[in-house]
């Protein structure tokens, strides 16, 4: 299946992946400026996004 077809078929996964990429890009640009609490929150958010991506992925019906 084409990448465009997957995006149309699973908009929730696409949204989560876009959010993950945006968060990682932001961290890559600003990691050196983050305090301990900000870094801990950023890590928690990454873990939450990964968990949500996993949840959405395994709940998908049909062949993989």
Buried (B, 14 or more C-beta within 10 A) or exposed (E): EEEEEEBEEBEEBBEBBEBBEEBEEEBEEEEEEEEEEEEEEBEEBBEEBEEBBEEBEEEEEEEE
